[in-house]
Amino acid sequence: TSEKLSLQTSKVDEGIVKEKVQTEAKTKILLPEVKKIKPEVATPGEKEDEPEPEVATPGEKEDEPEPEVATLGEKEDEPEPEMKLQENLESTKAIEYARISVGANIRSDASMTSKVLHTVPPGYPVAVLSRQADWLLVEDYRERKGWVFASLVKEPKTVIIKTSKGNLRNGPSLEDGIIVQLDHEKIMPVLERSGEWLKVTDFEGLTGWLHQRDIWPTVVIY
């Protein structure tokens, strides 16, 4: 009986040993050996490899954005033109040249209630551009435009000294002596014309000749 018991105990021990061996074998299969990898350390003085910059092949150009081309029929944005005094105040040829008989207000529109742009003295020469009922659109030597009541615009014609000084001479020639130098914007009625010279007089009876370079207007045939 003791021998049988001893034999059974040995078999049990052998079974435990076999089971342990089998378990270890399975563990080795399921868990493969992991190798430790040492990090690479750069040797002093060495540099890591860097990508070389791309160099364009001779004759090749880098891609550039193509310029924008306006679609047919489209226009580029343009600044809007400045507002005119009125649509009919654009530059036009003068119908005639005349003078304003008395001191008058030059207005922004053909109306007594419109804004006064400036005031001119008696005899002030103007170019008449157009007419609207009882009003005339006029322009002066400084290219200022505005409206004035038509009944104030009269003959005879006058000129105004547009330069800083106007030499009033004894005759229609640079060789003729200077009588007096007339001030800027002095108004002179015209008596006659000889080539580029105009014979003028003032309201006090002073008479002489002025060259057309010193006066405005110059295109009128007297």
C-alpha positions as CSV (number, residue, x, y, z in Angstrom):
1,T,0.0,0.0,0.0
2,S,2.8,2.4,0.8
3,E,4.5,1.6,-2.5
4,K,1.3,2.4,-4.4
5,L,0.9,5.7,-2.5
6,S,4.5,6.6,-3.3
7,L,4.1,5.7,-7.0
8,Q,1.0,7.9,-7.2
9,T,2.8,10.8,-5.6
10,S,5.6,10.5,-8.1
11,K,3.2,10.6,-11.0
12,V,1.5,13.7,-9.6
13,D,4.9,15.4,-9.3
14,E,5.8,14.5,-12.8
15,G,2.5,15.9,-14.1
16,I,3.1,19.2,-12.3
17,V,6.6,19.4,-13.7
18,K,5.4,18.7,-17.3
19,E,2.7,21.3,-16.9
20,K,5.2,23.9,-15.7
21,V,7.5,23.2,-18.6
22,Q,4.7,23.4,-21.2
23,T,3.6,26.8,-19.7
24,E,7.1,28.2,-19.9
25,A,7.4,27.0,-23.5
26,K,4.1,28.7,-24.4
27,T,5.2,31.9,-22.8
28,K,8.4,32.0,-24.8
29,I,6.4,31.5,-28.0
30,L,3.9,34.3,-27.2
31,L,6.4,36.8,-25.9
32,P,9.3,37.0,-28.4
33,E,12.6,38.3,-27.2
34,V,12.8,42.1,-27.2
35,K,16.2,43.5,-28.0
36,K,17.2,46.8,-26.5
37,I,18.2,49.3,-29.1
38,K,20.8,51.8,-28.0
39,P,20.2,55.4,-29.3
40,E,22.8,56.5,-31.8
41,V,24.9,59.4,-30.5
42,A,26.5,61.7,-33.0
43,T,30.3,61.7,-32.8
44,P,31.6,65.2,-31.7
45,G,32.3,67.3,-34.7
46,E,29.9,65.4,-37.0
47,K,26.7,67.1,-38.3
48,E,23.5,65.4,-39.2
49,D,22.8,65.0,-42.9
50,E,20.7,68.0,-44.2
51,P,18.8,68.0,-47.5
52,E,20.6,69.9,-50.2
53,P,18.8,73.0,-51.5
54,E,17.3,72.6,-54.9
55,V,19.2,74.4,-57.6
56,A,17.5,75.6,-60.8
57,T,18.9,74.1,-64.0
58,P,20.5,76.8,-66.1
59,G,17.9,78.3,-68.5
60,E,15.0,77.4,-66.2
61,K,12.9,80.0,-64.4
62,E,10.9,79.7,-61.3
63,D,7.2,79.5,-61.7
64,E,5.8,83.1,-61.6
65,P,2.1,84.0,-61.2
66,E,0.6,85.0,-64.5
67,P,-0.6,88.6,-64.7
68,E,-4.3,89.1,-64.4
69,V,-5.9,89.9,-67.8
70,A,-9.1,91.9,-67.8
71,T,-12.0,90.0,-69.4
72,L,-13.0,91.5,-72.8
73,G,-15.5,94.3,-72.2
74,E,-14.4,94.9,-68.6
75,K,-12.6,98.1,-67.6
76,E,-10.3,98.8,-64.7
77,D,-11.6,100.9,-61.9
78,E,-11.1,104.6,-62.7
79,P,-11.4,107.5,-60.3
80,E,-14.6,109.4,-60.8
81,P,-14.2,112.8,-62.4
82,E,-14.7,115.8,-60.1
83,M,-18.2,117.3,-60.1
84,K,-18.6,120.3,-62.4
85,L,-20.5,123.4,-61.5
86,Q,-23.2,122.2,-63.9
87,E,-23.2,119.8,-66.8
88,N,-23.2,122.7,-69.3
89,L,-20.2,124.4,-67.6
90,E,-17.8,122.2,-69.4
91,S,-15.2,124.0,-71.5
92,T,-16.7,125.3,-74.7
93,K,-15.8,127.9,-77.3
94,A,-17.0,131.4,-76.5
95,I,-19.9,132.8,-78.4
96,E,-18.6,136.3,-77.9
97,Y,-16.6,138.5,-75.6
98,A,-18.2,141.4,-73.8
99,R,-18.1,143.3,-70.5
100,I,-20.3,143.4,-67.4
101,S,-21.6,147.0,-67.2
102,V,-21.9,147.2,-63.5
103,G,-20.6,145.4,-60.5
104,A,-22.3,142.0,-60.5
105,N,-22.5,138.7,-58.7
106,I,-21.4,135.6,-60.6
107,R,-23.7,132.7,-59.5
108,S,-23.5,128.9,-59.5
109,D,-26.8,128.5,-61.4
110,A,-29.2,130.5,-63.5
111,S,-31.2,131.7,-60.5
112,M,-31.3,134.6,-58.1
113,T,-31.4,132.2,-55.2
114,S,-28.3,130.3,-56.3
115,K,-24.9,130.6,-54.5
116,V,-22.8,133.6,-55.3
117,L,-19.4,132.4,-56.5
118,H,-17.6,135.7,-56.7
119,T,-18.3,139.4,-57.5
120,V,-16.8,141.4,-60.4
121,P,-16.3,145.1,-60.9
122,P,-17.9,147.4,-63.6
123,G,-16.4,146.8,-67.1
124,Y,-15.1,143.3,-66.2
125,P,-14.4,141.4,-69.5
126,V,-16.0,138.0,-69.9
127,A,-16.4,135.2,-72.5
128,V,-20.0,134.3,-73.1
129,L,-20.3,130.5,-73.4
130,S,-24.1,129.9,-73.5
131,R,-27.5,131.4,-72.7
132,Q,-30.4,130.1,-70.6
133,A,-33.5,132.3,-70.7
134,D,-32.4,135.6,-69.1
135,W,-29.1,134.3,-67.9
136,L,-25.6,134.0,-69.5
137,L,-23.0,131.5,-68.7
138,V,-19.7,133.4,-68.6
139,E,-16.0,132.7,-68.0
140,D,-13.2,135.1,-67.0
141,Y,-9.4,135.1,-67.7
142,R,-8.9,132.9,-64.7
143,E,-11.2,130.3,-66.2
144,R,-13.8,130.8,-63.5
145,K,-17.3,130.0,-64.8
146,G,-20.7,131.1,-63.5
147,W,-24.0,132.7,-64.4
148,V,-24.9,136.4,-64.6
149,F,-28.1,138.2,-65.5
150,A,-28.0,138.9,-69.3
151,S,-29.1,142.5,-69.0
152,L,-25.8,143.3,-67.1
153,V,-23.6,142.2,-70.1
154,K,-23.0,145.0,-72.5
155,E,-20.8,146.5,-75.2
156,P,-18.2,148.0,-75.8
157,K,-15.6,145.4,-75.1
158,T,-12.9,145.8,-72.6
159,V,-9.6,144.0,-71.7
160,I,-8.0,143.2,-68.4
161,I,-4.3,143.2,-67.5
162,K,-3.5,139.6,-66.8
163,T,0.2,140.0,-66.1
164,S,1.8,141.6,-63.0
165,K,2.3,144.8,-64.9
166,G,1.2,146.0,-68.4
167,N,3.3,148.5,-70.3
168,L,1.2,151.2,-71.8
169,R,3.1,152.6,-74.8
170,N,2.9,155.7,-77.0
171,G,2.5,153.5,-80.1
172,P,2.1,149.9,-81.3
173,S,5.7,148.9,-81.1
174,L,8.3,147.9,-78.5
175,E,10.4,150.8,-79.7
176,D,7.7,153.3,-78.5
177,G,8.2,154.7,-75.1
178,I,6.3,153.5,-72.0
179,I,3.7,155.9,-70.7
180,V,2.9,154.0,-67.5
181,Q,2.9,150.5,-66.2
182,L,-0.7,149.4,-65.5
183,D,-1.5,147.2,-62.5
184,H,-2.6,143.6,-62.5
185,E,-6.4,143.3,-63.3
186,K,-6.8,146.9,-64.4
187,I,-9.7,147.1,-66.8
188,M,-9.2,149.1,-70.1
189,P,-11.8,149.7,-72.8
190,V,-10.5,149.0,-76.3
191,L,-10.5,151.7,-79.0
192,E,-8.9,149.9,-82.0
193,R,-6.4,147.1,-82.9
194,S,-3.2,147.0,-85.0
195,G,-1.7,143.5,-85.3
196,E,-0.7,142.3,-81.9
197,W,-1.4,145.7,-80.3
198,L,-4.5,147.2,-78.9
199,K,-5.2,150.9,-78.4
200,V,-6.9,151.3,-75.0
201,T,-8.1,154.0,-72.7
202,D,-9.1,154.1,-69.1
203,F,-12.1,155.8,-67.5
204,E,-9.9,158.9,-66.7
205,G,-8.9,159.5,-70.3
206,L,-5.4,157.9,-70.3
207,T,-4.8,156.4,-73.7
208,G,-2.0,154.2,-75.1
209,W,-1.1,150.9,-76.7
210,L,-0.9,147.4,-75.0
211,H,0.6,144.3,-76.4
212,Q,-1.7,141.3,-76.4
213,R,0.6,139.2,-74.2
214,D,-0.3,141.5,-71.3
215,I,-4.1,141.4,-71.7
216,W,-7.2,139.2,-71.9
217,P,-9.0,138.4,-74.1
218,T,-6.6,138.4,-77.0
219,V,-8.7,136.6,-79.7
220,V,-11.2,139.3,-80.3
221,I,-10.9,141.4,-83.5
222,Y,-11.9,145.0,-82.7
